[in-house]
Amino acid sequence: MLSNRKLVAATCLATSALLASVAHADMAAAKKWIDNEFQPSVLSKEEQMQEMEWFAKAAAPFKGMEINVLSETIPTHEYESKTLTKAFEEITGIKVNHQLLGEGEVVQAVQTQMQTKRNLYDAYINDSDLIGTHSRLQLAVNLSDWMAGEGKDVTNPNLDVDDFIGKSFTTGPDGKLYQLPDQQFANLYWFRKDWFDRPDLKKRFKEKYGYDLGVPVNWSAYEDIAKFFSEDVKEIDGVRIYGHMDYGKRAPDLGWRMTDAWLSMAGAGSKGLPNGVPIDEWGIRMEEGSCNPAGAAVTRGGGTNGPAAVYAIRKWDEWLRQYAPPGAADYDFYQSLPALSQGNVAQQIFWYTAFTASMVAPKSDGNNTVDDSGKPLWRMAPSPHGPYWVKGQKLGYQDAGSWTLFESTPVDRRKAAWLYAQFVVSKTLDVKKSHVGLTFIRDSSINHASFTERAPNLGGLVEFYRSPDRVLWSPTGVNVPDYPKLAQLWWQNIGDVNSGAFTPQQAMDRLANEMDQVMARMQRADEKAEVYGGCGPRLNDEKPAAEWLGKGGAKAKLANEKPKGETVVYEELIKRWSN
C-alpha cells in the first residue's frame, strides 16, 4: 500500500502529466488556427503562439465551462459567433454560445439584466453609447479596477488598452474604463464616384447650380445633388435612379438614426470633442466639469427642440419623401443600408461603414456597385454638415460595440467571458478579424501593411481611419444619463413626423419635454438614494426660451438655412486625409 506522501506525489505527477498533455493539445490547436486562420497578424507566429499559450493556461480553471454572450447581428459578430468560438473552445476548452440579435433586443437584454440583477448573459457587446449609463449606475464592472484586482489573473498582459482607438468612448467621467471595444464603425457619406465623374453629368450640374459636382461639404450641396439625380438625371443605363437613400420605419432603428449624431451633423450641439460641451448631440445640457445633466428642452438650456434640431428633422423628412426610392420610408436600419447594392442610388449622407464588407461583395453576389473586377464604383467621404455647424464640433458618429461585464454575473463565469472577450480582440487575430468585418478597433491593425495593399478596394475606408479627421466622429457621450430609458423616446416621437401626425417642431417639443420628465424622475431617485451615484440629472429651472436661444443655450434660428452649396474634389480630399 502506498504511503500518504507517495500517494500525494503520484497524484501530483499524474495531474502534471495530464495538464502537460492538455496544454500540448491546446497548443497544437492554437498552431492550427494560427497557421490556417489568424493570418495576417501584427504579431509573428512565435508571438501569436505565446499569446495563445497564455490564454490556454489562464483558462485552465474554467475548462469544460459553457458560457453565453450576446451581440447585435453584423458581419464582425457573425464571424466571432461562427468561427472564433470554435477556435476559442479548441484552445481553451471553454464553450461559448455567442448569440446574435437585433440591436434593440440587445439593449433590452442589457436593460433587463440591470433592472433584475439576474444573469441573463455572461457578457455583452453593447454600444459605448451606454457609457453614461454604466458609469453612473455602477452595475457594469469597472474594467480598470477589475483588470488590476479581481480579474488580474485572467487579464491578458498583451491586451494593450492604449492600442484601442475607441478607449476614450468607453471611459466614464471618473476616468475609469467600463467597456472594451470589439468593433467600431463610422457614419460617412457614400456616393457613386463613377456617376459623379461622368463629364456629361458634371457639365449639366455646373450649368444648373453654378458649382462643380463633387463631394458635398454642406447640406445645401447634398440637397442640390439629391434633386439633380432624382429629378434631372432620373435614369442611368436604363435604370431609374435616385439622389438619396434613408429609412423611416417607426422602430427603434429610427431613434438611433437621429441620436447617432444626425442633429450634430446639422450643427445642433456645442463645440467640443468627443461630444459637445455643454450641449451634446442629443441636445442634453451638462456643464463642463459636472456629471449632472441639466435638461434637454430649450427652456432649460438644452437644444433638443432648438432651431438647429428642428431643421435637422425637417430635412430628414423632406429628403426621404422627395429624393429616396419608393418604399424607403418603410425601411429600417437593416433593410436600408444593404439596399445600396442594388445600384440605383447616387449618394447617401449617412452610411454606416459596418456594411463595407457587403458593399465590396462581387457582382455574382448581386452587388451592382462594383465593376467586373470587383473594384468599388463608389467611395466614402466625410459627411457634409448643416448650416448650424461650426468648426470645433463633432461631425458624425462612430459606433463602438464594446464588451461589457456586469456585477450580477457570477465571478467564475465573468472571468471565463472576459477571457473570450479578450481573445476576439487580441493582437493575434485582430488584423484577420478586421479584414473580415472591416470594423477597426486597434491602431496597430489599421496601420498594418495588408490594409495599405487592400485600401484601393475599400472605397476610402482605410484612408478615413488613418486620418486625423477620425476624431470628429464619436458615439453618444456621458451627457446621456440612462441610454435605454431615453433612447426609446426618440423613435416614437420622430416616427410621428414621418407619418404626418406632427410637424418637426411639434415632435421635438414633445420629445424634449418627455426627456426632461424622465430625467426629473432620475433626479428624484438620485437625490433620495444616489441611484446614479450622485451623477444623476439636476435640471435647470425653466426660463423663457428667449433667455437661452443664442445666449449660451441652443443656437438661434438662422435667417438663411440654405447657403450656397459647396463641394470638394474627392482626390483632393484623400490627399488631405493622407497628409
C-alpha positions in Angstrom: 0.0 0.0 0.0 1.3 3.5 -0.9 2.1 5.9 1.9 0.1 9.1 2.0 3.2 11.0 1.0 3.8 8.7 -2.0 0.1 8.9 -2.9 0.1 12.7 -3.0 3.3 12.7 -5.0 1.9 10.2 -7.5 -1.3 12.2 -7.8 0.7 15.4 -8.4 2.7 13.7 -11.1 -0.4 12.4 -12.8 -2.1 15.8 -12.6 1.1 17.5 -14.0 1.2 14.9 -16.8 -2.5 15.4 -17.6 -2.1 19.2 -17.6 1.0 18.9 -19.8 -0.9 16.7 -22.3 -3.8 19.0 -22.3 -1.6 22.0 -22.8 0.1 20.2 -25.6 -3.2 19.5 -27.2 -4.3 23.2 -26.7 -1.1 24.5 -28.3 -1.5 22.1 -31.2 -5.0 23.6 -31.8 -3.5 27.1 -31.4 -0.9 26.3 -34.1 -3.6 25.0 -36.4 -5.6 28.2 -36.1 -2.6 30.5 -36.3 -1.4 28.8 -39.5 -4.8 28.4 -41.2 -7.0 31.3 -40.0 -5.2 34.0 -37.9 -3.2 35.5 -40.7 -2.2 38.2 -41.4 -1.3 39.5 -37.9 0.7 42.3 -36.3 2.5 39.5 -34.3 4.9 37.0 -35.6 3.8 33.4 -35.4 6.0 32.8 -32.4 4.4 35.8 -30.6 1.0 34.5 -31.6 1.8 31.1 -30.0 3.0 32.8 -26.9 -0.2 34.8 -26.6 -2.3 31.7 -27.2 -0.3 29.8 -24.6 -1.3 32.5 -22.1 -5.0 32.0 -23.0 -4.7 28.2 -22.6 -3.1 28.5 -19.2 -5.4 31.3 -17.9 -8.4 29.3 -19.0 -7.4 26.0 -17.3 -9.6 26.6 -14.2 -12.6 27.1 -16.4 -12.1 24.2 -18.9 -15.4 22.5 -19.7 -17.4 25.5 -18.7 -20.2 26.7 -21.1 -20.9 30.5 -21.2 -23.4 32.7 -23.0 -22.7 36.1 -24.6 -24.8 38.4 -26.7 -24.2 40.9 -29.5 -26.1 42.5 -32.4 -26.0 41.0 -35.9 -23.3 42.5 -38.1 -20.7 40.6 -40.1 -18.0 41.1 -37.5 -20.1 39.4 -34.8 -21.2 36.7 -37.2 -17.5 35.8 -37.7 -17.0 35.7 -34.0 -20.1 33.5 -33.4 -19.4 31.1 -36.2 -15.6 30.9 -36.3 -13.9 32.4 -33.3 -16.0 30.5 -30.8 -14.7 27.3 -32.3 -11.1 28.5 -32.1 -11.6 29.6 -28.5 -13.1 26.3 -27.4 -10.3 24.2 -29.1 -7.6 26.4 -27.5 -9.1 26.9 -24.0 -11.7 24.2 -23.5 -14.4 26.9 -22.8 -17.5 26.6 -24.9 -19.1 29.9 -25.9 -22.7 30.3 -27.1 -22.3 33.7 -28.9 -25.9 34.7 -29.7 -26.8 37.3 -32.3 -29.9 39.5 -32.1 -31.0 42.9 -33.4 -29.6 45.9 -31.6 -32.9 46.8 -30.0 -33.1 43.3 -28.5 -29.5 43.6 -27.2 -30.3 46.9 -25.4 -33.5 45.3 -24.0 -31.5 42.4 -22.6 -28.9 44.7 -21.1 -31.6 46.8 -19.5 -33.4 43.7 -18.1 -30.2 42.4 -16.6 -29.5 45.8 -15.0 -33.1 46.0 -13.6 -33.4 42.5 -12.3 -29.8 41.8 -11.5 -30.4 38.3 -12.9 -27.6 36.8 -15.0 -29.1 36.5 -18.4 -25.8 36.6 -20.3 -22.2 36.3 -19.0 -21.1 39.3 -21.2 -22.5 41.6 -23.8 -21.2 43.5 -26.7 -23.3 46.6 -26.4 -22.7 50.1 -27.7 -20.5 52.5 -25.9 -23.5 54.8 -26.2 -24.3 53.4 -22.8 -21.2 54.8 -21.2 -23.2 57.5 -19.3 -25.5 54.7 -18.0 -22.8 52.2 -17.0 -20.6 54.8 -15.3 -23.5 56.2 -13.3 -25.4 53.1 -12.3 -22.3 51.1 -11.3 -24.0 47.9 -12.3 -21.4 47.2 -15.0 -17.9 46.1 -13.9 -15.4 48.9 -13.7 -12.8 47.3 -16.0 -9.9 49.5 -14.8 -10.3 48.2 -11.3 -11.2 44.7 -12.4 -8.0 44.3 -14.5 -5.9 45.5 -11.6 -7.8 43.5 -9.0 -10.2 40.6 -9.1 -9.7 39.9 -12.8 -6.0 40.4 -12.9 -5.3 36.6 -13.2 -7.4 36.5 -16.4 -6.3 39.8 -17.9 -4.0 39.3 -21.0 -0.7 41.0 -20.3 -0.6 41.7 -24.1 -4.0 43.4 -24.2 -2.5 46.9 -24.7 -5.5 49.1 -24.0 -3.8 52.1 -25.4 -3.9 50.4 -28.9 -7.7 50.7 -28.9 -8.8 53.7 -30.9 -12.1 53.9 -29.1 -11.0 53.8 -25.5 -12.0 57.4 -24.9 -15.5 56.4 -25.9 -15.7 53.8 -23.2 -14.2 55.8 -20.4 -16.5 57.3 -17.7 -16.4 60.8 -16.2 -14.4 59.2 -13.4 -11.6 58.3 -15.8 -12.3 54.6 -15.5 -12.7 52.1 -18.4 -16.1 50.5 -18.3 -16.2 48.8 -21.7 -13.7 47.3 -24.1 -14.2 48.0 -27.9 -14.8 44.9 -30.0 -15.9 46.6 -33.3 -16.1 50.1 -34.5 -17.7 51.8 -37.5 -18.5 55.3 -38.6 -21.3 57.0 -40.4 -19.8 58.5 -43.5 -21.0 60.0 -46.8 -21.3 57.4 -49.6 -21.5 58.2 -53.3 -21.3 56.7 -56.8 -18.0 58.1 -57.9 -18.4 56.6 -61.4 -21.5 58.7 -61.9 -20.0 61.8 -60.3 -17.1 61.5 -62.7 -19.1 61.5 -65.9 -18.3 64.6 -68.0 -21.9 64.9 -69.2 -23.4 64.9 -65.7 -20.7 67.3 -64.4 -21.5 69.7 -67.2 -25.2 69.6 -66.6 -24.8 70.1 -62.8 -22.4 73.0 -63.2 -24.7 74.7 -65.7 -27.7 74.4 -63.3 -26.1 75.1 -59.9 -23.0 77.2 -60.7 -20.5 75.0 -58.9 -18.9 71.6 -59.5 -20.4 68.2 -58.9 -18.3 66.7 -56.2 -18.3 65.5 -52.6 -20.7 67.8 -50.8 -19.2 69.8 -47.9 -22.5 71.2 -46.7 -26.1 70.1 -46.7 -27.0 72.6 -49.3 -24.8 70.8 -51.8 -26.1 67.4 -50.7 -29.7 68.6 -51.3 -28.8 70.0 -54.8 -27.1 66.7 -55.8 -30.1 64.7 -54.5 -32.5 66.8 -56.5 -30.3 66.7 -59.6 -30.1 62.9 -59.7 -33.7 62.3 -58.8 -35.4 64.9 -60.9 -32.9 65.8 -63.7 -30.9 62.7 -64.4 -33.6 60.2 -63.4 -32.2 57.3 -65.4 -28.7 55.7 -65.9 -28.1 52.7 -68.1 -31.8 52.1 -68.3 -32.3 52.0 -64.5 -34.4 54.6 -62.6 -32.1 56.2 -60.1 -32.5 58.4 -57.0 -30.3 61.0 -55.4 -30.8 60.0 -51.8 -31.2 56.9 -49.5 -32.5 56.8 -46.0 -35.0 55.0 -43.8 -38.1 56.0 -41.8 -39.8 52.9 -40.3 -41.4 53.5 -37.0 -39.0 51.3 -35.0 -36.0 51.7 -32.6 -33.7 52.0 -35.5 -35.2 55.3 -36.4 -34.3 56.7 -32.9 -30.6 55.6 -33.4 -30.7 57.3 -36.8 -31.2 60.6 -35.0 -29.2 60.1 -31.8 -26.3 58.8 -33.9 -25.3 62.4 -34.4 -27.9 63.5 -37.1 -28.6 66.6 -35.0 -24.9 67.2 -34.5 -24.2 66.9 -38.3 -26.7 69.7 -38.7 -24.9 71.7 -36.1 -27.3 71.5 -33.2 -24.7 70.8 -30.4 -21.9 72.8 -28.9 -18.2 72.8 -29.7 -16.2 70.0 -28.1 -14.7 66.6 -28.7 -15.6 63.8 -28.4 -19.0 65.4 -27.5 -20.3 68.9 -27.3 -19.9 71.0 -24.1 -22.2 72.0 -22.6 -24.8 70.7 -25.2 -24.3 67.3 -26.8 -25.7 65.8 -29.9 -28.9 64.7 -28.1 -29.5 68.3 -27.1 -28.8 67.4 -23.4 -27.0 70.1 -21.4 -24.3 69.3 -18.9 -21.9 71.9 -17.7 -18.1 71.4 -18.1 -16.7 69.7 -15.0 -20.1 68.4 -14.0 -21.6 64.9 -14.2 -25.2 66.2 -13.8 -27.3 66.7 -16.9 -29.3 69.9 -16.6 -32.0 69.5 -19.3 -32.9 68.8 -22.9 -35.5 71.5 -23.6 -34.5 74.9 -24.8 -36.3 76.4 -21.8 -33.8 74.5 -19.5 -30.7 75.4 -21.6 -30.8 72.4 -23.8 -31.1 72.0 -27.6 -33.3 69.1 -28.4 -36.1 71.3 -29.6 -33.9 74.2 -30.8 -33.9 75.7 -34.3 -30.9 73.5 -35.5 -32.5 70.3 -34.2 -35.9 71.1 -35.8 -34.1 72.0 -39.1 -32.3 68.6 -39.0 -35.6 66.7 -38.6 -37.3 68.7 -41.3 -34.5 67.9 -43.8 -34.6 64.2 -42.9 -38.3 64.1 -43.6 -38.2 66.2 -46.8 -35.3 64.3 -48.4 -36.9 61.0 -47.6 -40.1 62.0 -49.2 -38.7 63.8 -52.2 -35.5 62.1 -53.3 -35.3 58.5 -51.9 -36.6 55.3 -53.7 -40.2 54.3 -53.2 -40.6 52.3 -50.0 -37.6 53.8 -48.3 -39.8 55.4 -45.7 -40.8 51.9 -44.6 -37.3 50.6 -44.4 -35.5 50.0 -41.1 -31.7 50.1 -40.5 -31.1 46.6 -41.7 -33.1 47.0 -44.9 -31.9 50.4 -45.9 -28.1 50.1 -45.9 -27.7 46.9 -48.0 -30.3 48.3 -50.4 -27.5 50.5 -51.9 -26.1 47.4 -53.5 -29.0 47.4 -56.0 -27.1 50.2 -57.7 -29.9 52.7 -58.1 -28.8 55.4 -55.6 -26.4 58.2 -56.3 -25.5 59.1 -52.7 -26.3 58.6 -49.0 -25.5 61.3 -46.5 -25.2 58.9 -43.6 -23.9 55.4 -44.3 -22.5 53.0 -41.7 -19.2 51.6 -42.7 -20.1 48.3 -41.0 -21.7 47.4 -44.3 -18.5 47.9 -46.3 -17.9 44.1 -46.3 -21.3 43.7 -48.0 -20.6 46.5 -50.5 -17.4 45.0 -51.7 -19.0 41.7 -52.5 -18.6 40.6 -56.1 -21.2 41.2 -58.9 -22.0 37.5 -58.8 -23.5 38.1 -55.3 -25.9 40.7 -56.7 -23.8 43.7 -55.8 -24.3 46.3 -58.6 -21.9 48.8 -57.2 -18.6 47.1 -58.1 -17.1 46.6 -61.6 -16.3 43.3 -63.3 -13.0 43.0 -61.5 -14.6 43.7 -58.1 -13.3 47.3 -57.7 -15.9 49.6 -56.0 -17.7 52.1 -58.2 -18.5 54.0 -55.0 -16.4 55.9 -52.5 -16.9 57.2 -48.9 -16.0 60.6 -47.6 -16.8 62.8 -44.6 -20.4 63.6 -44.1 -21.5 67.1 -45.1 -22.5 69.4 -42.3 -25.6 71.6 -41.9 -25.7 75.4 -41.7 -25.6 75.5 -37.9 -22.3 73.5 -37.7 -19.1 75.4 -36.7 -15.5 74.2 -36.6 -14.8 72.5 -33.4 -17.9 70.4 -33.3 -18.2 66.7 -33.9 -19.1 65.9 -37.5 -20.6 62.4 -37.2 -21.0 59.2 -35.3 -18.9 56.2 -34.6 -20.4 53.1 -33.2 -18.2 51.3 -30.7 -19.7 48.0 -29.9 -17.9 47.1 -26.7 -17.6 44.2 -24.2 -19.5 44.9 -21.0 -19.4 42.7 -17.9 -22.0 43.0 -15.1 -21.6 42.7 -11.4 -24.7 40.4 -11.4 -22.7 37.7 -13.3 -21.0 35.1 -11.0 -17.3 35.8 -10.9 -16.2 32.4 -12.4 -18.5 32.9 -15.4 -17.4 36.6 -15.6 -13.8 35.5 -15.8 -14.4 33.0 -18.5 -16.4 35.5 -20.5 -13.6 38.1 -20.0 -11.1 35.6 -21.5 -13.3 35.2 -24.6 -13.8 38.9 -24.9 -10.0 39.5 -24.9 -9.5 36.6 -27.2 -11.6 38.0 -30.0 -9.9 41.4 -29.8 -6.4 40.1 -29.3 -3.5 41.2 -31.5 -3.1 37.5 -32.6 -6.2 37.7 -34.6 -7.4 41.3 -34.8 -5.9 42.0 -38.3 -7.7 39.0 -39.7 -11.0 39.9 -38.0 -10.6 43.4 -39.3 -10.3 42.1 -42.8 -13.5 40.1 -42.4 -15.7 42.7 -40.8 -13.8 45.9 -41.6 -14.7 47.4 -38.2 -11.4 48.6 -36.9 -10.6 48.8 -33.2 -6.8 48.8 -33.0 -4.4 51.4 -34.3 -1.9 48.6 -35.0 -4.4 46.8 -37.3 -5.4 50.0 -39.2 -1.8 50.6 -40.0 -0.9 47.1 -40.9 0.7 46.7 -44.4 -2.1 44.4 -45.5 -4.5 47.3 -45.3 -2.2 49.5 -47.3 -2.4 46.8 -50.0 -6.2 46.4 -49.7 -7.1 50.1 -49.4 -7.8 50.7 -53.1 -10.6 48.1 -52.9 -12.3 49.6 -49.9 -13.5 52.9 -51.2 -11.7 55.3 -48.7 -12.3 53.3 -45.5 -8.7 52.8 -44.7 -7.8 56.4 -45.6 -10.5 57.6 -43.2 -9.4 55.5 -40.3 -5.8 56.6 -40.8 -6.7 60.3 -41.0 -6.5 62.8 -38.2 -10.1 63.7 -39.0 -11.3 60.5 -37.4 -11.7 62.1 -34.0 -14.6 64.3 -35.3 -16.7 61.1 -35.3 -17.8 59.9 -31.9 -20.5 57.9 -30.1 -23.1 59.1 -27.7 -21.2 60.5 -24.7 -21.6 60.9 -20.9 -24.3 63.6 -21.0 -26.9 60.9 -21.5 -27.6 59.6 -18.0 -29.7 56.5 -18.9 -29.5 55.5 -22.6 -32.2 52.7 -22.5 -34.7 55.0 -20.8 -34.2 58.0 -23.0 -33.4 56.3 -26.4 -36.9 54.8 -26.8 -38.5 58.3 -26.7 -36.8 59.3 -30.0 -38.2 56.9 -32.5 -41.7 57.2 -31.0 -41.7 61.0 -31.4 -39.9 61.3 -34.7 -42.0 58.5 -36.2 -44.9 60.9 -35.9 -43.1 63.3 -38.3 -42.8 60.6 -41.0 -46.5 59.7 -40.6 -47.5 63.4 -40.9 -49.1 63.4 -37.4 -46.8 66.1 -36.1 -44.6 68.8 -37.6 -40.9 68.7 -36.8 -41.2 71.4 -34.2 -44.2 69.7 -32.5 -42.4 66.4 -32.4 -39.1 67.9 -31.0 -41.0 70.0 -28.4 -42.8 66.8 -27.2 -39.5 64.8 -27.3 -37.6 67.4 -25.2 -40.4 67.6 -22.7 -40.6 63.8 -22.3 -36.8 63.6 -21.9 -37.0 66.2 -19.1 -39.8 64.3 -17.5 -37.8 61.1 -17.4 -34.7 62.9 -16.2 -36.7 64.6 -13.5 -37.6 61.1 -12.2 -34.0 60.1 -12.3 -33.1 63.2 -10.4 -35.6 62.4 -7.6 -34.2 58.8 -7.4 -30.6 60.0 -7.3 -31.3 62.7 -4.6 -33.2 60.1 -2.5 -30.9 57.1 -2.8 -28.0 58.0 -5.1 -29.2 55.6 -7.7 -27.0 57.3 -10.2 -24.1 57.7 -7.8 -24.8 61.4 -7.3 -24.3 62.0 -11.1 -28.0 61.9 -12.0 -29.7 64.9 -13.6 -30.1 68.2 -11.8 -32.5 70.0 -14.1 -32.3 73.8 -14.5 -35.4 75.7 -13.7 -37.4 76.6 -16.8 -36.9 80.1 -18.2 -38.4 81.7 -21.4 -36.7 80.3 -24.5 -35.6 83.8 -25.5 -33.3 83.9 -22.4 -31.4 80.9 -23.7 -31.5 81.0 -27.5 -28.2 82.2 -28.9 -27.2 83.2 -25.3 -25.4 80.1 -24.1 -28.2 77.7 -24.9 -29.4 76.4 -28.2 -28.3 78.3 -31.3 -30.7 81.0 -32.6 -32.5 80.4 -35.8 -30.6 81.4 -38.9 -32.1 83.8 -41.4 -30.8 81.6 -44.2 -30.7 77.9 -43.7 -29.6 77.2 -47.2 -26.3 78.9 -48.0 -24.6 78.3 -51.4 -23.7 74.7 -52.0 -20.0 73.7 -51.6 -18.2 70.7 -52.9 -14.7 69.3 -52.9 -12.9 67.1 -55.4 -12.6 63.6 -53.9 -8.9 63.1 -54.9 -8.0 66.4 -53.1 -9.9 65.2 -50.0 -7.9 61.9 -50.0 -4.7 63.8 -50.3 -5.6 65.9 -47.2 -6.5 62.7 -45.3 -3.2 61.2 -46.2 -1.0 64.1 -45.1 
